[in-house]
């Protein structure tokens, strides 16, 4: 079945649909000809702007908070597929406002799970993060617990209940909160460009790749899996230097005049983010473009059997040790050009 055919004539709901990833996902899903696309978000201005931009009769928008169970439950009635993107994502904000992170990322996710089960939703796909692996921050811990809640939800009404699965992203490059727009603004002002640490490394994913992954996962998910796209690693200092070299002349500056300023890592931040734990590696399976972590719960053992027949175990050690192929300067320039920075 093609991706278009899978989504055609379905009712799809997107939480956090007015965010940077949510907005692009909504645009993509509308191209698949769904019967109706329901968007919920708390950002009134962003919802209005997107609604006015798209002007689609198939798009229904609602100002609603996943924390408010009574508000969101009626919106899930008659829905076939749910993409759960709503959440607090800013690492320092979550660190200094942990109760808010718990209310949105954990309690809010639990509300969405309950709404899906009550509404007999076919599948829910949750967007998680590599920071959920051995978490050292409130944000990462909240996402890990949300992943666990989703896996456990698959054990309820297994014969006819909702299928829940998660997608772990790296940094979605160019999205709101990523370093690319920050570096661009700093270069436009003549610097300095702020880098947290000279050895900081992050797995990067293009928005187009993220959208491809999440829409494919909705087709593939059997229940309780965590899907990880194969990503290349970015040395953040190298990224900053390439951006300075390429962008400084466009803003009238000599690239040598714009300095980089190492400001120190944030509380709980890792120099390198792992994509899975050693335990998860033992139940991970590989396809051409992603790694699938089968659920650990004994009630979902049949899911692991499915992947034993349909995917390869392979050598996935690099996904634990974070020594995937690094993007070189040519790769970075190509990336920046693709994103419209060059």
N, C-alpha and C positions, 0 to 999 in steps of 0.2 A: 504494500500500500504506500502510495506517495504521501509526503507530508501534507500537501494540499488536501488530498482525499481524507486524511485522518481528521483534519479540523473542519472540513466542510459541513455546514449546517449544524454544528455543535454550538451550545451555549457555553461561553468561556468567561470566567471571572478572574480578574487580576487585582490583587491587593497591592497597594503601593504603586499603582499604575501611573502616577504622575511624576515618579522619580526619574532619574536619568536612564536607568536600565528599563524601568517599567514603561516609560514613554515609547522607547524604541521597540519594546516587545509588543505593545499595543498596535503600533504601526504595522509590524510584521504580521501579527495575527489577523488583522483586518484584510490583508492580502490573501489569506487562506479561505476567505468567504465563509466565516462562521454565521450562524443564524443570528446570534446576538453576542456582543462583547460587553461585559459589565466591568466597570472600573471603579474601584473605591480607593480613596486617599483622604488624608486630612488637610492637604495643602490646597485650599480653595482657589488661590490664584493660578497655580500650576494646572489644576483640573480645568478651570475655565479656559485658559490659554490653549490647552490641548484640544478641548472640545471645539473651540472656534477654529483651530487650525485644520482639524480633520473633517468636521461637519459631516459625519457619517451617521446614517439612519440606524446602522447596526450597533452603534456605540451608545451605551447608557452609563452616565456618570453619577456617582453618589459621594457626598462628603460623609465619610464614616471612619471610625477608628476601630482597629481590630481589638482594642482593649474593651470595647463596649459590645458585649456578647448579644444583648437584646437587640441592639441596633443592626448588627451585621447578619444575624441568623436568617431573617426573612429574605435577604438578598441572595442567599445560596439556594433557594428553592428553584428547582428546575434546571440547575447548572450541571453541565457535564464534566467540565475540566476547570481546575483552579491552579493558578500560578501565584504562590504566596511570596511576594517580594517586600511587603511592608516590614519595616524594622528600623531601629536606631542603629546607625552604622559608623558614626564618627567615634574613633577610638578614645580620644581624650574626653569627649562629652560623656560617653558611657562610663568612663573611669571615675569621673567626678559626679555622675548622676546614676549610680548603680541601680537604685530603685526604679528609675524610669526605664532603664534597659531591661530589667526583669519584667516590668509590667507589659512592655511592648513585645520584646523578643521571645519571652517565655510564656507569660500568661496570654498574650495576644495570639501566639501560635496555637496554644491549647484551645482558645476560643474558635480559631479557624478550623482546627481538627474536629471539634464538636459540631460545628456548623456543617462541615462536609458529611459527617456521619448521619446527622439528622436529615440532611437534604439528599442523601443517597447519591452524592457526587461520585463520578466514575474514578477520577484520579486527581491527586494534588501533588504538585511539584514545588518544593521549597528551595529557595536560593540561600545557600550557606556560604562558608568561607574557609580558606586554609587556616585562618586564625582559630578555628575550632579544634585543630589538632594540637594536643598537649597545650591547652590554652594558658596564657599568662596574663590575660586581661579580662575585664568584665565582659567586653564585647565578645571575645572568643568563647568564654565560658557560657554565655547566654545562647550563642549559636550552637554549641555542642549539645546543651541540654535540649534545645529545640529539635535537633537532629534525633536525639534519643526518644523524645516524645513522639515524633513522627514514625520512627521504626516500630515502637510499641503499639501505636494506633493500628498497625496492620494486623494485629492479633485479635482485634475486635470484629466480630461478624465476618470472619474470613471468607465465607462462601459468597457473600453478596455485598460486602462492605467496600469502602473506598480504598484504593491503592495509594499509598503514600510513599514518596521517594524524595531524596535530596540531591542537589547539585552543589558541589564545592567549586567556587570560582577563585582564581587569583585576582590580581588587580585588573579591573575592567578599564583599560587604558582610554583616557579621554573623558571618562565619566565624571560627574560632579564629585569632588573630593579627591580625585587622583592627582598625581604630581605634575602631569603634563600641563594642564591649564595654569597651575600655580607657577611652574617654571616660566611659562610664556609671559605671565603678568610681571614676574620679577625681571625678566630680561627686557621687557618693554619699558620698564622704569630705570633701566641702567644697572640693575643688580643691587645687592648681591643675590645669587641664587642659593637658597638654603637647602642643605642636604643634612640629614640627621646623623649619618655616619659614613665614612669613606668606604666601608666594606658592606654597606646595606645592599641586599639582593632581594628581588621580588619576582615571583612568577607573574607573567603578564598575559593578558588575553584581550584581543580586539573585541569591540562591541559586536561586530558581525559574527565572530566566532562564538561569543557568549550566547547570542540569540540562536545560532544554529544548534548549539549544544542543548539549550533548555527546551527548544521545540522538539528536538529528536528524542530527548529523554522522556517526554510525555508519551511518546509512542512506545518506547522500549520498556519502561518501568513495569516490574512485576510485583514489587512491594518490599519496602524496607532498604533498598539499595542507596548507596551514595555514589554519584557519578562525578568523575574528574576528567576534564579535558586535558590532553597532552599539551603542555605549555612550555615555552622557552623562558629562561631566566634573564632578568635584566639587572645589570649592575647600575644602581641609581646614579652613582657619581659619573659613570660613563655616559649615561643618558643626559645628565645635566651638561656635560662638556660638549656633546654633539649638538644639543639644542642651542647652546651659547654660540658655537661656531656658525651654525646655520641661520639663526634668527637675529643675532646682534646687528649685522649689517642692515637688515631690513628695518630696524628701528633707529638707524643712524649711529650705531656705536661700533667701536673697534672691539672685536671679540676678546682681545687681551685685556681690555679695560674692565670687563665684567668678571668679577671674582665669584668663587664659590665659598660659602660660609658653612662650616660644619657646626651644627647647633646642638648635637647630642640626641640620642634616641629618646623616645617617649617612654613613659612608665609602662613596663611590661612588654615593650616592643622587642621582637627578635631580629637579629641580623639576617637570618635566613628562615623562611617559613617552610615547614614540612607540609606535604600534601596528604600524608596518611601516617598512621602509627605502625609500629612493627607488628602489632596484633592484627591490624586491618590488612596488612600486607599478606598475611596467611590466607585470607579469604578474598583476595583481589584477583580480578580477571581482566584481560586486556583485549581490546578491539583495535581497529586501525587508528582511531582518533581519540579514544578515551580509555580510562581505567574504571572498572566497576567494582565497588566493594560490596560483596554480598552481606546480608544481615547476619548478625551473630546469634540472634534469638533462636532457640531450638524449635519454637513454633513455626519459624519461617525457613526451616532446613530445606524445604522443597525449592526455594528460590536459588539456593546455592547449587542444587542439582541441575537446575535449568542452565546456569552459566557454565557449569562443567561441560555441558554438551554443546554450548553455542559460542564460547569464547576461549581464548588461550590463557594459560597461566603465565607463561613467558618469564622473563627476567625483569621484575618491576622494582628491584632494589633502588634504582635511582630516584624513584618517586618518594622514597623514605629519606634518603640521604641528601636530597635537594641538590644533586649534581647533574641535573638535566643540562642539555646543551645551552650555552650562553648565547645571547644575541650579540653579534659583533657590530662594529660601527656601520657597516653596510646595511645590516638588518635593521638597525635603529633608524637610519635615514629612510629606508623603505617604509618602515612603520610610521614615521612622522609624515611622510608624503601621503600615505594612505589615509591618515587622519586629518589631512588638510592643514598641517602645521608648516609645510614647505611648499 
